[in-house]
């Protein structure tokens, strides 16, 4: 791998070519190790999408069952994002051809959400191959409780948190529109993450908006603890683990429907009817006008699932 990295640096390979080369070397190395696995007893090999073709092909020569772990919603998501962000990076046609061969080699394809399953079905992936296994996040050991004020005002504003990649796919532009629509109301916004798109000047200068940039993961518990509501207005995500992290802190969520099914609309959060500035602003206004609604959401947050629960779901999915 070091030799490959040196060769890529000297040759000034572009990012996509580097990814393909690393994936190929990874698969070669894995197959070399798999060849040393003794015996012919039944086994299951699971490999992650876009770096799995060689592994799945080898597993089939051994008579092993093959599971493709699909990390995102596939080409449907890429087309969706390209529709509103022409500058979004695209995978090459060769990548999608390899991906389709991976899907053909897999006995099972595991996705993290019904949203991903829907987009893969639209690509012609057979329904009988697909299994949904959501992500899990074990709650912090410390007890978490929330108490909301009777009303929000300038001295105690509603504190909204966005935490993640600052990219178009995550719904940043509609969020910025919502911030503009809510100007003058007692609500503040922490927008945390490394900016990968330009931040509009009016948003950067807005006193109600804080843009600290990226933070280490060790700093995120304090962000969840101090917020009143978590914003996840993504256009498309295979799951969105930050939703589970927020729930672990009993933090109500305003989320898109185009991701993992975490939020129960009207029970522990709000599912947006559309990813638009108006929809996000309307959801925030509901919380702003009725703090008791947020209290009910926080109190109704489900306990979540354990890693042991996840292990059993994977065993069932591979069967």
Secondary structure as the mmCIF struct_conf table of DSSP 4:
data_model
#
loop_
_struct_conf.conf_type_id
_struct_conf.id
_struct_conf.beg_label_comp_id
_struct_conf.beg_label_asym_id
_struct_conf.beg_label_seq_id
_struct_conf.end_label_comp_id
_struct_conf.end_label_asym_id
_struct_conf.end_label_seq_id
HELX_RH_AL_P HELX_RH_AL_P1 UNK A 2 UNK A 11
TURN_TY1_P TURN_TY1_P1 UNK A 12 UNK A 12
HELX_RH_AL_P HELX_RH_AL_P2 UNK A 15 UNK A 34
TURN_TY1_P TURN_TY1_P2 UNK A 35 UNK A 36
BEND BEND1 UNK A 39 UNK A 39
STRN STRN1 UNK A 44 UNK A 48
TURN_TY1_P TURN_TY1_P3 UNK A 49 UNK A 50
BEND BEND2 UNK A 51 UNK A 51
HELX_RH_AL_P HELX_RH_AL_P3 UNK A 53 UNK A 61
TURN_TY1_P TURN_TY1_P4 UNK A 62 UNK A 63
STRN STRN2 UNK A 65 UNK A 69
BEND BEND3 UNK A 72 UNK A 72
TURN_TY1_P TURN_TY1_P5 UNK A 74 UNK A 74
HELX_RH_AL_P HELX_RH_AL_P4 UNK A 75 UNK A 84
TURN_TY1_P TURN_TY1_P6 UNK A 86 UNK A 87
BEND BEND4 UNK A 88 UNK A 88
HELX_RH_AL_P HELX_RH_AL_P5 UNK A 93 UNK A 105
BEND BEND5 UNK A 107 UNK A 107
STRN STRN3 UNK A 108 UNK A 111
BEND BEND6 UNK A 112 UNK A 113
HELX_RH_AL_P HELX_RH_AL_P6 UNK A 114 UNK A 122
TURN_TY1_P TURN_TY1_P7 UNK A 123 UNK A 124
HELX_RH_3T_P HELX_RH_3T_P1 UNK A 127 UNK A 129
STRN STRN4 UNK A 130 UNK A 132
HELX_LH_PP_P HELX_LH_PP_P1 UNK A 138 UNK A 140
BEND BEND7 UNK A 141 UNK A 142
BEND BEND8 UNK A 150 UNK A 151
BEND BEND9 UNK A 154 UNK A 156
STRN STRN5 UNK A 158 UNK A 163
BEND BEND10 UNK A 164 UNK A 164
STRN STRN6 UNK A 166 UNK A 166
BEND BEND11 UNK A 167 UNK A 167
HELX_RH_3T_P HELX_RH_3T_P2 UNK A 168 UNK A 170
TURN_TY1_P TURN_TY1_P8 UNK A 171 UNK A 171
HELX_RH_AL_P HELX_RH_AL_P7 UNK A 172 UNK A 181
TURN_TY1_P TURN_TY1_P9 UNK A 182 UNK A 184
BEND BEND12 UNK A 185 UNK A 186
STRN STRN7 UNK A 187 UNK A 192
BEND BEND13 UNK A 193 UNK A 193
STRN STRN8 UNK A 195 UNK A 195
BEND BEND14 UNK A 196 UNK A 197
HELX_LH_PP_P HELX_LH_PP_P2 UNK A 198 UNK A 200
HELX_RH_AL_P HELX_RH_AL_P8 UNK A 201 UNK A 204
TURN_TY1_P TURN_TY1_P10 UNK A 205 UNK A 205
TURN_TY1_P TURN_TY1_P11 UNK A 207 UNK A 208
STRN STRN9 UNK A 209 UNK A 213
HELX_RH_3T_P HELX_RH_3T_P3 UNK A 217 UNK A 219
HELX_RH_AL_P HELX_RH_AL_P9 UNK A 220 UNK A 226
BEND BEND15 UNK A 228 UNK A 228
STRN STRN10 UNK A 229 UNK A 232
BEND BEND16 UNK A 235 UNK A 235
BEND BEND17 UNK A 238 UNK A 238
HELX_RH_AL_P HELX_RH_AL_P10 UNK A 241 UNK A 248
TURN_TY1_P TURN_TY1_P12 UNK A 249 UNK A 250
STRN STRN11 UNK A 253 UNK A 255
BEND BEND18 UNK A 257 UNK A 259
BEND BEND19 UNK A 261 UNK A 261
STRN STRN12 UNK A 265 UNK A 265
TURN_TY1_P TURN_TY1_P13 UNK A 266 UNK A 268
STRN STRN13 UNK A 269 UNK A 271
BEND BEND20 UNK A 273 UNK A 276
HELX_RH_AL_P HELX_RH_AL_P11 UNK A 277 UNK A 289
HELX_RH_AL_P HELX_RH_AL_P12 UNK A 291 UNK A 299
TURN_TY1_P TURN_TY1_P14 UNK A 300 UNK A 300
HELX_RH_AL_P HELX_RH_AL_P13 UNK A 307 UNK A 318
#
